[in-house]
Amino acid sequence: MEFVDAATKASILVEALPYIRHFSGKTVVIKYGGHAMKDAALRQSFAESVVLLRYIGVHPVIVHGGGPQIGQMLARLGIESEFRQGLRVTDAATMDVVEMVLVGKVNKEIVNLINLAGGRAVGLSGKDGRLIRAQKLEMAVERADAPPEIIDLGKVGEVVGVEASLLRSLLEGGFIPVVAPVGVDDAGETYNINADAVAAAVAVAMGAKKLILLTDVAGVLDLRGELISSMTRREAVTALGDGTASGGMIPKLKCCLEALEFGVEKAHIVDGRVPNVVLLEMFTQAGVGTEITSD
């Protein structure tokens, strides 16, 4: 039995070899969030997967979320959360909590996990070296027989630039950057930014080979509820238009499409509830989530 197990492990390594060769020296941007951040065993497997990527020559850049943790802290402080179109309305008091939780707590927990697993992680926010340049997000919602509704989300921003040289310097030094999705504008104002959007912008700026978004579903599902393992960019656009993609999957697909449009080779939406999901998606022929290609 031990021999069979060893042979199976060896065959897995052999299967992974061409993928390891292909991705060695390349940058991969991973958006880390959802259940994978809550479960202790999944947190550990994620940290180990990231360290393994670095040891075999892949350059991982991590962008993380933290919505549930922000919500919990706001509740403890007696600050009510309001959402519009899935985005948290962020006034000045809420922004202070967002920055405190994302930068001061969640980011450092992830850095610590990766370091304990044998990596050399460095935590950053968009303020560090003006890494993420932002502007206030303007949102208008179309209404039937009426002018669009202008929604003021407060200090919610969108990315207008990424200082890729800072991330490249860290990668060249053998470090693993871990980025909190907080940006800053030219006047020094701080903004809360959707982590998927930050990950896509970082992937484009870094010329990443892959963008991988961890979520809490198997991937993109068809109208029968079955996993779509591979989609072209055109098929993804169709899925957005015909109702195949709905709810929280819509902004994720849009982020993937934006990354592909500006040069990222492939984007993946994968189930962060699966242990070692990043390795399974990158180094096995079948993969485990939805792969979106530019072709």
N, C-alpha and C positions, 0 to 999 in steps of 0.2 A: 504493500500500500504506500509506504514512504517513497519507494522508487517511482510509482505511478504519479504521486503528487509532485515529485521533483521533475519528472519528465514533462508534466503539464506546465509547471512554472518555466522550464526551459523553452518550451514551445511558445509560450506567451512572450518571452524575451526576444525570441527569434522573430516573431510577428511584429514586434515593436521596432526592430532594428532599422528598417527603411524609413520609418517615420522619425526616429531619433536622428538619423543622418540628415533628413530633409529639414528638420527644424533647428538643428544645432547652429548656434550663432544668430538665430532669428528672434525677434521680439514678439511676445504674445501678451496681449492686454486682457486681464480677467476682471470682470465685475463680480465682486463677492458680496452676497447678501441673502436675504430670505432665511429659510430654515437652517441652511448650512452654517449660519452664524449663531444659531441658538443652541443646537445640540452639541454636547461636549465631544462626542466621538467624531462627529462630522467636522467640527472645528479642528480637531487633531489631524484627521486624514487630509483636510485641505492644506494645513500647514506643511505636512510631510510631502504632499504632492508638489507644492510650490518649491520646496527645497530640492526635491528630486529633479524637477525641471532645470533648476540652476546648475546642479551637479553634472547634468548631461549636456550642458552647453546652451540651453534655451535661456532667453532673457525675459523673465516674467515681470510685468508691471501690474500691481494690484490696485484697483479702485473699489472702494467699499461703500455700502449704504449704511443705514442705521435708523431707519424710520421707526421701528417698534421701540427702540431704546430711547429715541427722542420723545415719543409719545408717553412712555412710562415716566420720564423725568418731568415732562410738562404736567402730567397728572399729579405727581407728588408735590409740585410747586403750586398747584391750583390754577394753572393756566390752561384754558380750554383750547382744544385743537379744532381748526376749521379747514375743510378741504374744498377746493373748487376744481373741477375737472381732474380730480386725482392728485392735485398738488396742494401742499400745505401752505395756507396763508401765513406769512411770516412777518410779523411786526418786529419792532426793535427788541422787545423783551424775549420773544420767541427765538429771534436770531441769536441772542446771547446763549440761550439754552442749546440750540442746534450746534453752535460752534463748540460749546463746552463738551457736549456729548460726543460729537463726531471726532473732533480733533483731540480733545483731552482724555477721552475714555476709550471709545471704540477703536480708534486708530492705534493707540498704544497697546491695547489688548491683542490686536492682530499682529503687530510688530513683535510683541513678546512671544506669542505662539510660534511664529516662524523662527525666531532666534532660538527658542528652546528645542525646536526640531532640527537645529543644526545650520540654519541659514544666517544671513547677515542682512536683516531688514532695517529700513530707515523710514520713519513716518513723516509724511509731509501733508500740508494743506495747500490750498491755492495761494495762500499768502507768502509761502516760503519761496523766495526768489521770484516772486510774481509768477508762480508756476501756472495758475489758471486765471486768465484775465476774463472778466465777466462784464455783462451789462444787465440792467433790469429787464426781466422778461415781460413783454407786452402781450397780453392775451385778449383776443376778441372771439366771442362765441356767436356764430350765425343764428339768427332767429327768423322764423317765418313771418313775412309781412311786417317786418320791423327792422330798424337799423341794428347792426351787430352790438351785442352787449360787451362793453369794455370791462374787464375784470382786473382789479388791482390786487395783486398777490403779495404786495409789500416787498420784502427783501428776498424774493425768488428771482434767480438770475439764469442766464444762458451763457454758454462759453463763446467767447470771441477770439481767444488765442490761448495756446499752450506753449510754455517755455520748454521745448523738447531738449535743449542742450543740457539742462539740469538733470533730467532723467537719464540721458545718455552718459553723462559723467558718472552718475551713480552705478549704472549698469557696467560700465567699463571698469569700475573699481571693485566689481564683484558683489555689489549690494543689490537688494531687492526693494524697489520703491513701493511704498504703501501709501496711497493717496486718498485723503478725505475730500469729498466733493463740496468744498467751500471755495468760492472765488472772490476776487476783488476787482473793482473797477479803477479807472484812472484817478478818481478822487479819493481812493482808499476805502470806499464803502464795501462792506462784506455782503456776500449773497449766498443763499442756500441753493444748490443746483442739483437737479436729478442725477443720481449716480450713473445710470445707464448712459445719459447724454455725455457726462464727463468721460466715461470709459470710451465711448465712440470717438470723441474729440481727441483724446490721448492716443488712441490707436491710429488715427489719421496722421497726427503730428509726428508720431514715431515711425511711420511707415511699417506698422505691425503686420506680421504674416497672418495673424488671427485675432479676432475679437471674440471672447467667450463670455456670455452673460449667464450667470447662475440664477435660477428662479425656482419656484415651488411647484412647477408642473413638469410633465415629461418633455415638453417642447411645444412646438406649434401643432395643434390638433386640427384634423379636418372636420367637416360638418357631421361626420359619424362619431366623432370623439376619438379617432385613431391617430396615432403619432405620424406626422409627416417627417420622414427621416432626412429628406433632402429637398431643397427648393432652389430654383434660380431666382435672380432678382426680379424678373418679370412675374414669376409665379407668386412671389411675396407681395408685389404690388397688387396683383389680382386678389390675393387673400385679404388684403386690407379693404378692397372695394366691395367684395361680395359677401362680407360678413363672416368669412372663415375665421379671421382674427378678430377678437373682441376683447373688451375690458382692458386689463393690464398688459395683454399681449400686443396691443396696438402700438404704444410708445416704444416697446422693445424692438418690434419689427422695424419701426421707422428709424431707430438708432442704428440698427444693423444695415439698413439700406443706405443711410447716409455714409456710414463707414465704407461700404463697398463702392459707393459712387466716387469717393475720393481716394481710392487706391488700396484699401485693405483687401487682401486676397479672399478670405473667407470669414464669415461670422457664424457663431453657433449660439443657440439658446438651449441650455441643458438643465437637467433636474438636479439642483443642489442637494436634494435629499438622498442622492445616491453616493455612497462612499467612493472616494477617488474618481469622481465623475470627470474631472479635467483630464486625467491620464487616460481614462477609457475613451473619451472623445478624441483625444489627440493621437493615441498610439495603437488603436485597434481598427481593423478594417470596417467593421459594422458601425462603430460609434454608438452613442446612446441617446442623443438628443436630435435637434433639428439643425442641419447644416445649410447655410444659405450662401450661394456662390454668385459671382458676377455674371456668369455665362447664362 
